[in-house]
Amino acid sequence: NYNPKRTKFRKQHRGRMKGISFRGNHICFGGYALQAL
């Protein structure tokens, strides 16, 4: 269940990297990384 979610999140992060709020994305990504750890 974690693999597909990770792929989806990764795709979204890639598209948003060039987009609007990098700060908000960073917080979201940090939370994800913390959970993964």
C-alpha positions in Angstrom: 0.0 0.0 0.0 2.9 2.3 0.6 4.5 1.9 -2.8 1.7 3.2 -5.0 1.1 6.1 -2.6 4.8 7.0 -2.8 4.8 7.1 -6.6 1.7 9.3 -6.6 3.2 11.7 -4.1 6.5 11.8 -6.0 4.7 12.6 -9.3 2.8 15.4 -7.6 6.0 16.8 -6.0 7.7 16.8 -9.3 4.9 18.8 -11.0 4.6 21.2 -8.1 8.4 21.8 -7.9 8.0 24.3 -10.8 4.7 25.5 -9.5 3.4 27.6 -6.7 4.2 26.9 -3.0 7.5 25.2 -2.5 7.4 25.9 1.3 4.1 24.1 1.8 5.4 21.2 -0.3 8.6 21.0 1.8 6.6 20.7 5.0 4.5 17.9 3.4 7.5 16.1 2.2 9.2 16.4 5.6 6.2 14.8 7.2 6.3 12.0 4.7 10.0 11.4 5.2 9.5 11.3 9.0 6.8 8.7 8.6 9.0 6.6 6.2 11.9 6.7 8.7 
